[in-house]
Amino acid sequence: MSLDWIRRALMTLAAGATLALAGCGSGTIESQFHPTRLVAFGDAFTDAGQRTGARYSVNDGSINNWAVYVAAQYGLALNPSSAGGTNYAWGSARITQQPDAGGDATTPTVQQQVSSFLAASTPAPTDLLFLGAGTADLVAEIQKVLGGQQTSDQMLANVAQAAHDMAAQALRLKAAGATHVVLVPPYDMSKSSWATQTGQQALMAAATTKFTTTLLVDLVNEGQDMLYVDTAFIVNLLYGSPGSYGIVDVNNPVCTSVDAGQGIGTGAGQINSSLCSVATLAAATPATFLFADRVYLTPVGNQQLGNYVYSRVISRW
């Protein structure tokens, strides 16, 4: 059963509910919602530079993080919480499990990130909250299968639990008073450079499908205050029609910044884009590549994802 088929089925399931599933742009709808603060939780996809100021992309001075891109559209900042900002996301953070995808037991889980925020602040009606998580959980569970540490069935059960846990964090935020929660789940990992390099497209597609369908079912009746963004939709467009976005290479990472340790969690001695700069590139034009490392996107990929998230927000609220 394909991911696209399941997505269409769940859109039908949600037709009578108010959970807004992603569509194809915002049309001419004028947004009535103008946030005064953005808050983000999640893993490396959403991390704005918690550890060293570097992000999981090409660190070339451009806007290389989708959440920061959305913030910029509103004229707002979204700095790391470690620097006093409201972006609580940490690279490789899992939703409730520790250690993180790279084996670091000190990385705050998404659950802990939400707890830190709620301990210090109360969500306001003018807040826009991003919950961009799940990729690190997929990486960790897929890597266990590739390493012979668990079966694919065990992986799917663990991935489903991670999705339940993400839904629980969204409900925690809603219960605390949040009225604009944006869920940004993993893209279809079968399109990742990691899948291409390992030939494990089917395994990664199954993991992604299990996560996204479980999350959708858990939150299908929670849409008044929540927006589900179909991350797979935009990344599939970038992957399937790269020339439309000036992209040439959708299979190989543009970064050469090898991490001797576990890095992003796909194995020791692999590229870690948080170490990537203009001095560690395989090509002089990173904008023609989709992937910075095996999993995470280049600045152009992040900007397109950010633009899509922004279009969904303004059409929803």
C-alpha positions as CSV (number, residue, x, y, z in Angstrom):
1,M,0.0,0.0,0.0
2,S,1.6,3.3,-1.1
3,L,2.2,6.3,1.1
4,D,0.2,8.5,-1.3
5,W,-2.8,6.1,-1.2
6,I,-2.8,6.1,2.6
7,R,-2.6,9.9,2.6
8,R,-5.6,10.2,0.4
9,A,-7.5,7.7,2.5
10,L,-6.8,9.7,5.7
11,M,-7.7,12.9,4.0
12,T,-11.1,11.3,3.3
13,L,-11.3,10.2,6.9
14,A,-10.6,13.7,8.1
15,A,-13.1,15.4,5.7
16,G,-15.7,15.7,8.4
17,A,-13.3,16.9,11.0
18,T,-11.4,20.1,11.3
19,L,-7.8,18.9,11.2
20,A,-6.5,20.7,8.1
21,L,-4.4,18.5,5.9
22,A,-1.9,20.1,3.6
23,G,-3.0,21.1,0.1
24,C,-1.4,22.8,-2.8
25,G,-0.7,26.4,-1.8
26,S,-2.7,29.2,-0.2
27,G,-4.5,30.7,-3.3
28,T,-5.7,34.2,-2.6
29,I,-6.7,33.7,1.0
30,E,-5.7,36.5,3.2
31,S,-4.5,35.4,6.7
32,Q,-6.3,36.9,9.6
33,F,-3.8,35.5,12.1
34,H,-0.6,37.6,12.8
35,P,1.6,35.8,15.4
36,T,3.6,37.9,17.8
37,R,5.8,35.0,18.9
38,L,7.0,31.8,17.4
39,V,8.0,28.8,19.5
40,A,9.5,25.6,18.1
41,F,10.2,22.0,19.4
42,G,11.7,19.1,17.6
43,D,14.9,17.6,16.3
44,A,17.6,18.5,13.8
45,F,15.2,19.5,11.1
46,T,13.9,22.3,13.4
47,D,17.1,23.0,15.5
48,A,18.3,26.6,14.9
49,G,21.8,26.0,16.3
50,Q,21.5,24.9,19.9
51,R,25.0,23.4,20.4
52,T,27.3,25.6,18.4
53,G,25.2,27.9,16.4
54,A,25.5,25.6,13.4
55,R,22.4,24.1,11.8
56,Y,21.8,20.8,10.0
57,S,22.3,22.1,6.5
58,V,25.0,24.0,4.7
59,N,26.1,26.8,7.1
60,D,26.8,29.4,4.5
61,G,25.1,32.4,6.0
62,S,21.8,31.9,4.2
63,I,18.5,31.1,5.8
64,N,19.1,27.4,6.1
65,N,16.3,26.3,8.5
66,W,12.7,26.0,7.5
67,A,11.3,27.3,10.9
68,V,13.6,30.3,10.8
69,Y,12.4,31.0,7.3
70,V,8.8,31.0,8.4
71,A,9.7,33.3,11.3
72,A,11.4,35.7,8.9
73,Q,8.2,36.0,6.9
74,Y,6.5,37.4,9.9
75,G,9.4,39.6,10.8
76,L,10.1,37.6,14.0
77,A,13.2,35.9,15.4
78,L,13.4,32.2,16.3
79,N,16.7,31.8,18.1
80,P,17.8,28.7,20.0
81,S,16.7,28.4,23.6
82,S,20.3,28.0,24.6
83,A,20.8,31.6,23.4
84,G,17.7,32.9,25.2
85,G,15.3,32.3,22.2
86,T,12.1,30.3,21.8
87,N,13.4,27.5,19.5
88,Y,13.7,24.5,21.9
89,A,14.5,22.0,19.2
90,W,17.8,20.0,19.5
91,G,19.6,18.0,16.8
92,S,18.9,14.3,16.9
93,A,16.4,14.7,19.7
94,R,13.8,11.9,20.0
95,I,10.3,12.5,21.1
96,T,10.5,10.7,24.5
97,Q,13.4,8.3,24.2
98,Q,17.0,8.7,25.2
99,P,19.7,8.6,24.1
100,D,19.2,10.6,21.0
101,A,19.6,9.3,17.5
102,G,23.4,9.8,17.7
103,G,23.7,8.2,21.1
104,D,23.9,11.4,23.2
105,A,21.9,10.9,26.5
106,T,22.1,14.6,27.4
107,T,20.0,15.9,24.5
108,P,16.6,17.1,25.7
109,T,13.7,15.0,24.3
110,V,10.8,16.8,22.6
111,Q,8.8,16.0,25.7
112,Q,11.4,17.7,27.9
113,Q,11.6,20.7,25.5
114,V,7.8,21.2,25.8
115,S,8.1,20.9,29.6
116,S,10.8,23.5,29.7
117,F,8.7,25.9,27.7
118,L,5.6,25.3,29.8
119,A,7.5,25.8,33.0
120,A,8.6,29.2,31.9
121,S,5.7,30.4,29.8
122,T,2.0,30.0,29.0
123,P,0.9,29.8,25.3
124,A,-0.9,32.9,24.1
125,P,-3.6,33.2,21.4
126,T,-1.1,35.1,19.3
127,D,1.6,32.4,19.5
128,L,2.5,30.1,16.6
129,L,3.9,26.9,17.8
130,F,5.9,24.4,15.7
131,L,6.2,20.7,16.6
132,G,8.7,19.5,14.0
133,A,9.7,16.0,15.2
134,G,9.9,12.4,14.4
135,T,12.9,12.3,12.0
136,A,15.3,11.4,14.7
137,D,13.1,8.6,15.9
138,L,12.9,7.2,12.4
139,V,16.6,7.4,12.0
140,A,17.2,5.6,15.3
141,E,14.7,2.9,14.6
142,I,15.8,2.3,11.0
143,Q,19.4,2.2,12.0
144,K,18.6,-0.6,14.5
145,V,17.1,-2.7,11.7
146,L,20.1,-2.0,9.5
147,G,22.5,-3.0,12.3
148,G,20.6,-6.2,13.0
149,Q,19.4,-5.0,16.5
150,Q,15.7,-5.4,15.8
151,T,13.3,-6.7,13.2
152,S,11.3,-4.5,10.9
153,D,8.1,-5.4,12.8
154,Q,9.7,-4.2,16.0
155,M,10.7,-1.0,14.2
156,L,7.2,-0.3,13.1
157,A,5.8,-0.8,16.6
158,N,8.4,1.6,18.0
159,V,7.7,4.1,15.3
160,A,4.0,4.0,16.0
161,Q,4.7,4.7,19.6
162,A,6.8,7.7,18.7
163,A,3.9,9.0,16.7
164,H,1.6,8.5,19.6
165,D,4.1,10.4,21.8
166,M,4.2,13.3,19.3
167,A,0.4,13.5,19.3
168,A,0.6,13.6,23.1
169,Q,2.9,16.6,23.1
170,A,0.6,18.4,20.7
171,L,-2.3,17.7,23.1
172,R,-0.2,19.0,26.1
173,L,0.3,22.3,24.3
174,K,-3.4,22.6,23.5
175,A,-4.3,21.8,27.1
176,A,-2.0,24.5,28.2
177,G,-3.8,27.0,26.0
178,A,-2.1,26.8,22.6
179,T,-4.5,27.7,19.8
180,H,-2.1,27.5,16.8
181,V,0.0,24.3,16.8
182,V,1.6,23.3,13.5
183,L,2.7,19.7,13.2
184,V,5.6,19.1,10.8
185,P,6.3,15.4,10.7
186,P,9.1,13.6,8.8
187,Y,9.2,13.6,5.0
188,D,9.1,10.3,3.1
189,M,12.5,8.9,4.2
190,S,12.5,6.6,1.1
191,K,13.5,9.8,-0.8
192,S,16.5,10.5,1.4
193,S,20.1,10.2,0.3
194,W,20.4,7.6,3.0
195,A,17.8,5.4,1.4
196,T,19.6,5.8,-2.0
197,Q,23.0,4.9,-0.6
198,T,21.7,1.8,1.3
199,G,19.0,0.7,-1.1
200,Q,16.5,0.5,1.8
201,Q,13.8,2.6,0.2
202,A,11.0,0.1,1.0
203,L,12.0,-0.1,4.7
204,M,12.2,3.7,5.0
205,A,8.9,4.2,3.2
206,A,7.2,1.7,5.6
207,A,8.6,3.5,8.7
208,T,7.5,6.9,7.4
209,T,4.0,5.6,6.6
210,K,3.6,4.1,10.0
211,F,4.6,7.3,11.7
212,T,2.5,9.7,9.7
213,T,-0.7,7.5,9.6
214,T,-0.5,6.9,13.3
215,L,-0.1,10.6,14.0
216,L,-3.0,11.6,11.7
217,V,-5.4,9.1,13.3
218,D,-4.5,10.3,16.8
219,L,-5.2,13.9,16.0
220,V,-7.9,13.7,13.3
221,N,-10.4,15.4,15.5
222,E,-8.1,18.1,16.9
223,G,-8.0,20.5,14.0
224,Q,-9.5,23.7,15.3
225,D,-6.2,24.5,17.1
226,M,-3.9,22.4,15.0
227,L,-2.5,22.2,11.5
228,Y,-0.9,19.1,10.0
229,V,1.6,19.9,7.3
230,D,2.2,17.2,4.7
231,T,6.0,17.4,4.7
232,A,6.2,14.5,2.3
233,F,4.2,16.5,-0.3
234,I,6.7,19.3,-0.8
235,V,9.8,17.1,-0.5
236,N,8.4,14.7,-3.0
237,L,7.9,17.6,-5.4
238,L,11.5,18.7,-4.9
239,Y,12.7,15.1,-5.4
240,G,10.4,14.3,-8.4
241,S,10.7,17.6,-10.2
242,P,14.0,19.1,-9.1
243,G,14.5,21.2,-12.2
244,S,11.5,23.3,-11.3
245,Y,13.5,24.5,-8.3
246,G,16.9,24.7,-9.8
247,I,18.0,21.4,-8.2
248,V,20.1,19.0,-10.2
249,D,21.2,16.3,-7.7
250,V,18.6,14.7,-5.5
251,N,20.6,11.6,-4.5
252,N,24.0,12.7,-3.2
253,P,24.9,15.0,-0.2
254,V,26.6,18.2,-1.1
255,C,28.6,18.3,2.2
256,T,31.8,16.5,2.8
257,S,31.9,17.1,6.6
258,V,32.5,13.6,7.9
259,D,31.8,13.0,11.6
260,A,34.1,10.4,13.1
261,G,31.4,9.6,15.7
262,Q,27.8,8.6,15.3
263,G,26.9,12.1,14.0
264,I,23.2,12.3,12.9
265,G,22.6,8.7,13.7
266,T,23.1,6.9,10.3
267,G,26.4,5.3,11.3
268,A,29.9,6.3,12.3
269,G,32.1,8.1,9.8
270,Q,29.2,9.6,7.9
271,I,28.5,13.2,6.9
272,N,27.1,15.4,9.5
273,S,25.7,18.6,8.0
274,S,26.0,20.5,11.3
275,L,29.7,20.5,10.6
276,C,29.2,21.7,7.0
277,S,30.3,25.1,5.8
278,V,31.4,26.6,2.4
279,A,34.8,25.0,3.1
280,T,33.3,21.5,3.2
281,L,31.4,21.2,-0.1
282,A,31.5,18.7,-2.9
283,A,30.3,21.3,-5.3
284,A,30.5,25.1,-5.5
285,T,26.8,25.4,-6.0
286,P,25.0,23.8,-3.0
287,A,21.7,25.3,-4.3
288,T,21.7,22.6,-7.0
289,F,21.6,19.8,-4.4
290,L,18.6,18.7,-2.3
291,F,20.5,17.0,0.5
292,A,23.2,18.4,2.7
293,D,23.9,15.0,4.3
294,R,22.2,11.6,4.2
295,V,19.0,13.0,5.8
296,Y,18.8,16.7,6.1
297,L,18.2,19.3,3.4
298,T,20.3,22.0,1.9
299,P,19.3,25.7,2.3
300,V,17.2,25.6,-0.9
301,G,15.4,22.6,0.4
302,N,14.8,24.2,3.8
303,Q,13.6,27.4,2.1
304,Q,11.1,25.5,0.0
305,L,9.8,23.6,3.0
306,G,9.6,26.8,5.0
307,N,7.7,28.5,2.2
308,Y,5.3,25.6,2.0
309,V,4.7,25.6,5.8
310,Y,4.1,29.4,5.7
311,S,1.6,29.0,2.9
312,R,-0.3,26.4,4.8
313,V,-0.4,28.5,7.9
314,I,-1.7,31.6,6.2
315,S,-4.4,29.6,4.3
316,R,-5.4,27.8,7.5
317,W,-5.7,30.7,9.9
